[in-house]
Amino acid sequence: MVNSSQTENEKVQLQSFVEHLGDLRGVLVRSLLAVTLGFFGCFQYADKILAFLKAPILEVLPKNHQQLYYFGLTEQFYTYMKVSLIASFFITFPFLLLQLWNFISPALKPKERKLCVPFLFASILAFLLGFFCAYRWAIPYLFHFLIGFNQVGDEVPLIRLGDYITLVLQLLLGSALVFETPIILAVLGKLGIITAPFLKHIRPKAYVGLTVVAAVLTPTPDAFTMVLALVPLILLYELGVGLVTLLSSKKN
């Protein structure tokens, strides 16, 4: 009798596992299809996307040298593909997030679902805000500094298209992800994994880690630019500490 009951339980567990695999397969297929369709759509407008990404550097280059260069027959084509793929991920991000939510939400309790929804919206807003701040302020200032630093006399830099686009995408994505710091800390605090006293206790070590991140994000060797990148990182960390403190006080 016990063996029969165990066999039935194993069958139910196996069936549930197979159903989850089927759901996961559906999520992956729909997500891949969305990104693929987005890629072909973005490829049609790759020149406009490139113009958008090139705008920050063209504003600081001399008026008679406002152009980028490619040094291989395939470089421009591969750059178009890279830009189209990244743009596709960016455009389809809400759909991908919805697919992920539909997959994991059945396993959550009603209270947990209610908790996740505001954090999901806050995460999207933080991502977009980080993207906007980098494009509007951080990247133009960085390029203005680099062009002025490298320019001696009448010389002008020959900027390679592929290298430039890679750098811009890294800065945009890095800034967008960094802006997720307060949201991640708030979620961990709400789940009880971390506390405000703990974050305050590790503050010196966190600042050291943020300094390393700032050094990685800024491709210049000067300390001034690194400090400019470090200040927002520290402010975002402190914002996260404040959110954890606020959520803890409400919980208590």
Contacts in CASP RR format, 6 or more apart in sequence:
PFRMAT RR
TARGET T0000
AUTHOR 0000-0000-0000
METHOD contacts of the structure
MODEL  1
MVNSSQTENEKVQLQSFVEHLGDLRGVLVRSLLAVTLGFFGCFQYADKIL
AFLKAPILEVLPKNHQQLYYFGLTEQFYTYMKVSLIASFFITFPFLLLQL
WNFISPALKPKERKLCVPFLFASILAFLLGFFCAYRWAIPYLFHFLIGFN
QVGDEVPLIRLGDYITLVLQLLLGSALVFETPIILAVLGKLGIITAPFLK
HIRPKAYVGLTVVAAVLTPTPDAFTMVLALVPLILLYELGVGLVTLLSSK
KN
23 103 0 8 1.000
24 103 0 8 1.000
27 99 0 8 1.000
27 100 0 8 1.000
27 102 0 8 1.000
27 103 0 8 1.000
30 99 0 8 1.000
31 92 0 8 1.000
31 95 0 8 1.000
31 96 0 8 1.000
31 99 0 8 1.000
34 92 0 8 1.000
34 95 0 8 1.000
34 96 0 8 1.000
35 85 0 8 1.000
35 88 0 8 1.000
35 89 0 8 1.000
35 92 0 8 1.000
35 96 0 8 1.000
36 88 0 8 1.000
38 87 0 8 1.000
38 88 0 8 1.000
38 91 0 8 1.000
38 92 0 8 1.000
39 84 0 8 1.000
39 85 0 8 1.000
39 88 0 8 1.000
40 84 0 8 1.000
41 84 0 8 1.000
41 88 0 8 1.000
42 49 0 8 1.000
42 83 0 8 1.000
42 84 0 8 1.000
42 85 0 8 1.000
42 87 0 8 1.000
42 88 0 8 1.000
42 91 0 8 1.000
43 80 0 8 1.000
43 81 0 8 1.000
43 84 0 8 1.000
46 80 0 8 1.000
46 83 0 8 1.000
46 84 0 8 1.000
47 80 0 8 1.000
49 83 0 8 1.000
49 84 0 8 1.000
49 87 0 8 1.000
50 79 0 8 1.000
50 80 0 8 1.000
50 83 0 8 1.000
50 165 0 8 1.000
53 83 0 8 1.000
53 165 0 8 1.000
53 168 0 8 1.000
53 169 0 8 1.000
54 68 0 8 1.000
54 164 0 8 1.000
56 135 0 8 1.000
56 139 0 8 1.000
56 140 0 8 1.000
56 143 0 8 1.000
56 168 0 8 1.000
57 68 0 8 1.000
57 143 0 8 1.000
57 159 0 8 1.000
57 164 0 8 1.000
58 66 0 8 1.000
59 140 0 8 1.000
60 140 0 8 1.000
60 143 0 8 1.000
60 144 0 8 1.000
60 147 0 8 1.000
61 67 0 8 1.000
61 147 0 8 1.000
61 156 0 8 1.000
61 159 0 8 1.000
62 156 0 8 1.000
65 156 0 8 1.000
68 159 0 8 1.000
68 160 0 8 1.000
68 161 0 8 1.000
68 164 0 8 1.000
69 158 0 8 1.000
69 159 0 8 1.000
69 160 0 8 1.000
69 161 0 8 1.000
70 76 0 8 1.000
70 79 0 8 1.000
70 160 0 8 1.000
70 161 0 8 1.000
70 162 0 8 1.000
71 160 0 8 1.000
75 160 0 8 1.000
75 161 0 8 1.000
75 162 0 8 1.000
76 161 0 8 1.000
78 162 0 8 1.000
79 161 0 8 1.000
79 162 0 8 1.000
79 165 0 8 1.000
82 162 0 8 1.000
82 165 0 8 1.000
82 166 0 8 1.000
82 169 0 8 1.000
83 165 0 8 1.000
83 169 0 8 1.000
86 169 0 8 1.000
86 173 0 8 1.000
89 96 0 8 1.000
93 124 0 8 1.000
93 127 0 8 1.000
94 124 0 8 1.000
97 120 0 8 1.000
97 124 0 8 1.000
101 116 0 8 1.000
101 120 0 8 1.000
105 113 0 8 1.000
105 116 0 8 1.000
108 116 0 8 1.000
115 190 0 8 1.000
119 183 0 8 1.000
119 186 0 8 1.000
119 187 0 8 1.000
119 190 0 8 1.000
122 183 0 8 1.000
122 186 0 8 1.000
123 180 0 8 1.000
123 183 0 8 1.000
126 179 0 8 1.000
126 180 0 8 1.000
126 182 0 8 1.000
126 183 0 8 1.000
127 176 0 8 1.000
127 177 0 8 1.000
127 179 0 8 1.000
127 180 0 8 1.000
128 176 0 8 1.000
129 179 0 8 1.000
130 175 0 8 1.000
130 176 0 8 1.000
130 178 0 8 1.000
130 179 0 8 1.000
131 172 0 8 1.000
131 175 0 8 1.000
131 176 0 8 1.000
133 175 0 8 1.000
133 179 0 8 1.000
133 232 0 8 1.000
134 171 0 8 1.000
134 172 0 8 1.000
134 174 0 8 1.000
134 175 0 8 1.000
134 176 0 8 1.000
135 172 0 8 1.000
138 171 0 8 1.000
138 175 0 8 1.000
138 229 0 8 1.000
139 168 0 8 1.000
139 171 0 8 1.000
139 172 0 8 1.000
141 228 0 8 1.000
142 171 0 8 1.000
142 218 0 8 1.000
142 220 0 8 1.000
142 225 0 8 1.000
145 220 0 8 1.000
145 225 0 8 1.000
146 220 0 8 1.000
147 157 0 8 1.000
149 220 0 8 1.000
149 222 0 8 1.000
150 157 0 8 1.000
151 157 0 8 1.000
167 219 0 8 1.000
171 217 0 8 1.000
174 217 0 8 1.000
175 217 0 8 1.000
178 213 0 8 1.000
178 217 0 8 1.000
178 232 0 8 1.000
178 233 0 8 1.000
178 236 0 8 1.000
179 236 0 8 1.000
181 233 0 8 1.000
181 236 0 8 1.000
181 237 0 8 1.000
181 239 0 8 1.000
181 240 0 8 1.000
182 236 0 8 1.000
182 237 0 8 1.000
182 239 0 8 1.000
182 240 0 8 1.000
182 243 0 8 1.000
185 194 0 8 1.000
185 199 0 8 1.000
185 237 0 8 1.000
185 240 0 8 1.000
185 241 0 8 1.000
185 243 0 8 1.000
185 244 0 8 1.000
186 240 0 8 1.000
186 243 0 8 1.000
186 244 0 8 1.000
186 247 0 8 1.000
188 194 0 8 1.000
188 244 0 8 1.000
189 195 0 8 1.000
189 244 0 8 1.000
189 247 0 8 1.000
189 248 0 8 1.000
190 247 0 8 1.000
190 251 0 8 1.000
194 244 0 8 1.000
195 244 0 8 1.000
195 248 0 8 1.000
196 241 0 8 1.000
196 242 0 8 1.000
196 244 0 8 1.000
196 245 0 8 1.000
196 248 0 8 1.000
199 206 0 8 1.000
199 237 0 8 1.000
199 240 0 8 1.000
199 241 0 8 1.000
199 244 0 8 1.000
200 241 0 8 1.000
203 241 0 8 1.000
206 237 0 8 1.000
207 234 0 8 1.000
207 237 0 8 1.000
210 230 0 8 1.000
210 233 0 8 1.000
210 234 0 8 1.000
210 237 0 8 1.000
211 226 0 8 1.000
211 230 0 8 1.000
213 233 0 8 1.000
214 226 0 8 1.000
214 227 0 8 1.000
214 229 0 8 1.000
214 230 0 8 1.000
214 233 0 8 1.000
215 226 0 8 1.000
217 229 0 8 1.000
218 225 0 8 1.000
218 226 0 8 1.000
218 228 0 8 1.000
218 229 0 8 1.000
220 226 0 8 1.000
END
